[in-house]
Amino acid sequence: MWEKIVGRKKPEFHNVEDALIQLKQQLFTQSKKTLIILDDVWSRAHLEELLFEAPGYKTVVTTRDSSMNPQNTFSRLYRLPLLGHEDALSLFCFSAFGQTSIPSVVDANLVMEL
């Protein structure tokens, strides 16, 4: 994550707190906008620490666990419905095959089991 955000090789960190301090320092001094997406979060460990304000820095967290709701004042919660079967299948096919439907060369029964 460090290398993607900062653009340099990760330095040695003493602990998670040290890493977060150094990351915040880098974000406050760089001018590029940064979007971090934490997808399918199931653990609250360190999540609150990754949610902070910095110029041009935004974090999007997706989760199905409502207890993951951040407790800070700058966060917004958007509740979205689960995808229906057709939309979920289309998204899966796009991710797996680069198209929104099951290709003819693929076993449709196997895809439908997923």
C-alpha positions, 0 to 999 in steps of 0.5 A, a space after each residue: 500500500 505504501 509503494 502505491 500511495 507514495 511511489 517509493 519503496 517502503 521504509 522499515 516501520 517500528 510498528 503499525 502506528 509508526 507506519 501510519 504516522 509516516 503515511 500521514 506525513 507523506 500525504 500531507 506533503 504530496 500534492 497528488 490526489 489519492 483514493 484508497 479503496 478497502 473492499 470487503 472489510 470484515 475486521 475493524 482492526 486498524 480500520 479506524 486508523 486508516 480513516 483520516 483527513 488529508 488534502 486530496 486523500 479519500 478512503 472508500 470502505 465496502 463491507 457487509 458488516 454494519 458494525 464496521 461503521 466509522 465513528 469519526 465526524 468526517 465519514 459518511 455512510 451509504 447503505 446500498 442494497 445487495 445486487 440482484 442475481 442478474 446484476 451480480 452475474 453481469 458483474 462477475 462475468 465482466 470481472 472474469 471474462 471482460 464482458 457482461 454475459 457468460 461467453 459461449 466457450 465457458 461452462 454456464 452451469 459452472 458459472 451459475 454455481 458461483 
